[in-house]
Amino acid sequence: MIGHQSAEWPESQEGTLYAKGIPVRRAEVLSDQGVDENLGLSNDEASSRLAKTGPNKLEEAEKTPLWKRFFEQMADPMVIMLIVAAVISALTGMVKGEPDFADVAIIMFVVIVNSVLGVVQEAKSEEALEALQEMSAAQSKVLRDGKLVHLPSAELVPGDVIMLEAGDSVPADCRVLESATMKIEEAALTGESVPVEKHANVIELAAGTDDVPLGDRKNMCYMGSTVVYGRGRAVVVGTGMNTEMGKIAGALAEAKEELTPLQVKLAELSRILTIMVIVICVVIFGVDIIRHGVGNVLTDPTALLDTFMVAVSLAVAAIPEGLVAVVTIVLSLGVTKMAKRQAIIRKLSAVETLGCTQTICSDKTGTLTQNKMTVVKHELAAPKEKFLAGMALCSDAQWDEELGEAVGEPTECALVNDAGKAGLTGLTAEHPRVGEAPFDSGRKMMSVIVETLDGEYEQYTKARPTW
């Protein structure tokens, strides 16, 4: 079953063997996925699998048409009250023969402006999200027909052999085939801010268990995580909605959309106003009939219509026409301010909910912080510049001129950034590395040998204190 021709590739194998961290040996993984790790899939086989599994991306909710969004803005109880009041005013004016559409025009103008504002603001937020998704559309290094090619991550299928290096985003759920001290940051899934070192060995299940916790599956790497150190090879075992990230997306899609505190309060206000308006209409209508005499009013349609118009006018006056527009405008201003702080709010009502938040609970720091480390103190026995240069050179993190900061494993980035603050940013070019002893659990240190501008050699060692 290993090789290019794998027409009998079992569709049911899409990640099921690995969903619980079930121990699967490297050769068994390749056999299950029907692929040769040295050749990868053929283009024909990949196309066939892509047709079965679909693109490697999370399903998006069906977009609501603009016209539907426009009318959804009018589904608010307060807006419905305004529309009903406007319709009644227009009908009574027409029946009376003295149509005055000034009130009707004002009410409908407020309703339409409110709906347009809401639709425009939410459309802007969605456009911003789509732009971010396009910017983050990644490319992956994939082995196809024995050649390493760059393909859009959306075209990956189960069985693809991919290459991962520091800085790469893991495009799908994969079983690690080879790891050269590869460390992956999985804070998006586990909340753990410290990168996890991956390996290709089998992880045995503990006695009496049938699952391995997600954070302990060190021979797996998952969509949404990032390689921060080292390199490796892996075979794709799950794509799209069949990934761990897809499970989260599916759960979010099934979540019931509840009303925000502001919507609850406005609905309560609308209910109170509706009851008040009905009571006012009935009371005024009844009192006016009694005042003019029941017999006179019933025999005179004009008097009856005048009485009804008085009741309706009072009811319309009791409705705060400007409240809906004011609420929408204020929320739109809130969305604009949040956008300036790099926060995109899709629903206007969510702004008020966020403003009411008093307590945020989290079990890990990696999901809340920037997941960056910073050097805060030096204990020096050597010249500071020499010390900073040594720490930066004895590191696999690299200074990125465009970003203005280091890229790589967070702890090593902190050391390179510390040197960068002192203006030491071109060290690797001036002092090329000619030898190294990578960090390992035995030595508990890392050593590098670099060549100086004078043609001499210097060794730098980085380790933790021994006391």
N, C-alpha and C positions, 0 to 999 in steps of 0.2 A: 504493500500500500504506500510505501515511501517512494517519492519521486515526483515527476511532473504529472504523470497520468493518474489522476485520482478522482475519476468520475463517480466512484462510489463513496466519496467523502460523506460521512454521516452528518446530515444537517442537524440532528438532535444533539451533536457534540458541541455546539456553539457555547463553550464556556461552562457547560454543566459540570464537568469533572473538576472544575477549579472554583466553583461558586462557594464551596465550603473549605477550600484549602486542602482538598483530598490529596494525600501523597501520590504524586505521579512522577515517575522517573523521566529524565530528559528524553530518552529514546522513545518512551511510551507517548510522550507529548507529541513528538514529531510524527509518530505513527498515527495517533488519533487525528492529527490535523492533515495527514496525507501530504507531507512535504519533506524534501531533502534540504537540510540546513545549509548545504554548500551551493545549492542551485536556486532554492526558493521556488515559488510557483511560476508556472508559465503564464504568459499574458492571457491565453485562451481560458485556462483554468481560473485565473483571477476574475476574468469577466463573467464566467459562469457563476462563480460564487457571489460576486457582487449582485448579480441578478436575483439570487436567492435571498441574500441577507439584507440587501439594500445598502445605501451609503452609510459610511461610518460617521454619523452625526446624530445628535439627540433630536428627537421629534419636537417640532414646534407646534404650538397651539394654532388652530385655524384662525386666520386673521378676520376680524370683524369688519365688514364694509363700512365706509365712512357714513353712508346714509343711515345705517343701523346704529352706529355710534351716536349720530346726531339725535335720533329719537330716544336712545337710551338715556341721554342727558335730561330728557323731558319726563322720564319715568319717576322722578322725585315727587313725593306727595305734595310738597309745597308748589312745585311747578304745575302739577295737575290742578290744584286749587285755583291757581291764577288763570289757567286756560278755561276752566269751567266758568269762572266769574266773567271772563271776557266774552265767552259765547252767550251767556245769559244776558249780559248787557246789550250785546248786538241784537239778539232776538227780540228783546223787549222794546228796544228803540225802533226796530223795524215794524213791530206789531202796532206800536203807538203812532207810527207815521212820522216820527221825528227822529230819524236815525242820527246819532251823534257818535262817531267812531273814534273820537279823540282818546277816550279811556281804553278802548279796545286796542288801538294802535300802540299806545304806550305799554300796555301789558304784554302784547305780543312781541314788541321790540325788545323788552327786557328778557322775555323767554328765549327768543332767537339768539340774542347776543350772549346770553348765558351758555346756551348749547354750543355755539360756535367757539367760544373761549375754551370750553372744556375739551372739545374735539381737537382743536388746534394744539393745545398744550400737550395732550396725551399723544398726539401724532408726532410732535417734536421729540418726545421722550423715546418713542419707539424707533424713530429714525436714528437717534443717537445710539441706541442699543444695537441696531442693525449695522451701523458704521463700525462699532467696536467689534462686532462679530466678524466683519469682513477683514478688519485689521489683524485679528487674531487667527485668521484662516492659515493653518500651518502646513508646512511641507514635511514629508518624512523620507528618510533614507531607507529604501526597500530593496531586497534582493529579488530580482525577477529574471528568469532565464539565465541565472548564474551571473548577472550583471547588477551592480549597485546603481540604482536610479533614484531620482528625486520625484516623488508623486504627492499630490494633494492628500492630506490625511483622510479626507472623506472617501477616497478610493481604496482604502485598506480593507482586507477581508480576512476572516479567520484562516490561519495557515501562512500568512505573510511573515517572512523573516525580516526584522527591522534592526537597524543599527542605532544605538543611542549614545550620545556624547554629552558632556557637561553643557548645560544651557538649553538642551532639547526638552520640549514638552512631550510627555508620553502620550501618544495619539490614541491608544486603545488598551484594553486589558491584555496583558502579555505574560507568558511564562518565560523567565530568564533562562537563556541557554549558556551565556558566558558573561562573566563580570570581572572587570579589572578595577577593583576597589570602587565600584559604582555605588554612589549614594543618591537616594531620591528623596525629595521633600514631599511628604504626603499630608501636609496640614489641612488641605481642602477636604480630605476624607476622614482623617483620624484626629485632627486637631493638634497633633504632635509637631512642635516646631523644630525639633532636632531631626536632621535627615537620617534616613534608614539605609544602612549598608546592605546591598543585595548580593545574593549568591545563587548558584544554579543547583545546589544540593536539594535532596528531598527533605521535607519537614515532616517528621513523624507525628502522628496524632497522639496526644496524651491518653493515658489509660482512662477508659470510661467516657471518652468524648468522641464526637463525630464531626467536629468543626475546629478550625484554627481561626482565632480572632484576626480580623482584617489587618490590624497593625503588626501582627506577628508573621504574616505570610511574606517572608523575606526572599522567596524565590519567585515572587510575582510583582509586577508593576502595573499601575492602574491609570486609566484615562484621567487627565486633569492634574496629575502629579508632574514634578519637574526634576530632571537630572541636574544635580548641582556639583557632582564630583565624579571623576573617572569616566569609564565608558563600558559598553556592554552590547550584547546581542540578545534578542528575544523573539519569540514566536507569538503572533497574535492569536488569542483564544476567544476573544469576545469583542464585538464592535457595536457601535450605536447604542441602542436601548438595552442590549444584552450585557452592558458593562456595569460596574458598581456605580458609576456616575449616572448611568441610565436608570438604575433602580431609584436613585434619589430624584431624578427628573420625573419618573413615573409617579412616585409618591406625591410630589408637588402638584402634578397635574390632577391627581384625584382629590386633592385637598379641597374642602368646601370653602367657598369665598364668603366670609362673614362681613357683616356691616361694621364700619369703623365707629368709634365713639361719637364722632361728629354726626355721622349719618343716623345713628340711633337717636341722638338728641334732636336733630331736625325732624325726624319722623315723629317723635313724641310731640314736638311743637306743632307739627302739621295736624296731628290727631286732635290736640287740644283746640287749635284754631278752627278746625272743621266742626267740632261739636259746638263751639261758641258761635260760629257763623250760622249754623242751622238753628240754634236756639234764638239768636237775634232775629233771624228772618221770621220765624214762627211767632215770636212775641210781638214784634213790631207789626207784622201783618194782622195778628189777632187784635191788638190794641187799636189799630187804625180802623178795622172793621167795626169794632164796638163803638169807637168815637163817632164815626159817621152814621152808625146805625146799620144793623145787619140787612134790613130790608132795602135800604137805599143803595148800599154797595152791591147787593146781589142783582138789583134791577138796573144798575148803571155800570156797564162794562168799562167805561172810561175811568170811573172812580175805583173800580176793582183793579185795573191795570196800574193806576197811579199808586195805589196802596202797595202793590207788588213791587213796583219800581223803587219805592222808598226803602222797602225791606232789602232789595237786592243792592241798592246803592250803599246802604250801611254795611252790608256783608262785604262788598268789595273794598270799602274803606278800611275794614278791619284786617284785611290781608296785607302784610308787608311786602309790597311788590319788589322793593329794592333789595330785600334780604338775600334772595337767591343769587343775584348778580354780585352783591358785595362779597358773599362767601366764596364764589368762584374766583373773583379778582384777587382776593386776599390769598387764597390757596395757590393761585398762579404765581403771585409774587414770591411765595415760599418756595415753589419749585424752581424758580429762577435763581434764588439765592443758594439753594442746594446745588444747582448745576455749577455755580461758580466755585463750589467746594468739591468738585469732581464726584458728586452724587447724583445719579439719575433716578428720578421718581416717575414711575409709569402712571400711577393713578393719583389724581389730585387729592383725593380724600386721605391718601396715605401720609401726606405731609402733616396733617393734624394729629394722626395716630403717632407718628414719630415724635412729634413735639410733646405728646402726653407720656412718653415712655420715661419711667422713673428708675427701673431696675432691669439690667440685662444679665442673665445667668449664662455662664459658659464653664465647661469643665476643662478647657485647655486654653493656652495663650496663643497658640499658632494661628487660630482663626480670627483673633481680634487685633493682634499687633501687626506690625509690618514685617515680622519675621526677620528682622535684621539685628545683628549684634554690633556693639560699639565698644571700642577701647576707652576706658574711663580713667585709668591710672597707670603710671609707669613706676617700676622699681628698678632703677638703672645702675649697673656697675660698669658701664661703658658709655662712650659719647652717644648722646641721644640720636644723632643722625645715623651713626653706624648701627645702632640697635634697631632703629626703624627700618633701615635698608635690609638688615639681616632677616627680620621677620617677614618683610615683603618678598624677598627672594626665596626664602624657604617656605614657599606656598604655591599651590596650584591655581589659586584665584588670579585673574588677569584684570588689569586696569583697562577700562573702556573709555576712550577719549570722548566719544559721542555722548555717552551717558554721564560722564563725569564721576564715575564710581566703579568699584570693582564688581566683577561678575564671577560667580562660582559658589563654593560651599560657604554658608553664612559665617562660620568662625574664621575661616581664612580671609573672607572678604573684609572682616573687621580689621584685620592686621594690614591688609593692602590699603584700605581706606585711611587708616591711621597714618601710614606713610604718605599717602596722597595729600593729606592735609598739610604736611610739611613740605610739599612740592616735589616729593620723590615719586614721579609717575612713569619715568622711562627706564626703570631699572633693568627689566628683562632684556631689553635691546642692548644696553650698555654692558650687562653682565650675563651673557648667555650661559645656560645650564649645560654642563658637560657630564654630569653624573648625579645620581640620586639614589637614596635608599628610602622608599616610600614608608609611610607610617604603617605599622602593623601592631597587633595585640601583644606580640612577644617583646619587641624593643620598646614599644610605647613612645616612639619618637620618630621624627622625620629628619633626614639629612640631605643636603644638596651640595654639589661642588660647582662653583661658577668661575668663569674666566674674567679677570679684571681688564681694565683698559691698558694696563702695563704688560699684559700677557702672562700675568701670574694667576695662581689659582687660590681660591678661598673656599672654606667649608663652613656652612651654617647648619646648625641643628636646632630643631624646635621640639620641645617636650614639656610635660607637666612637671612641677616641683616634686621631688622625691620625699619630702617630709610629710 
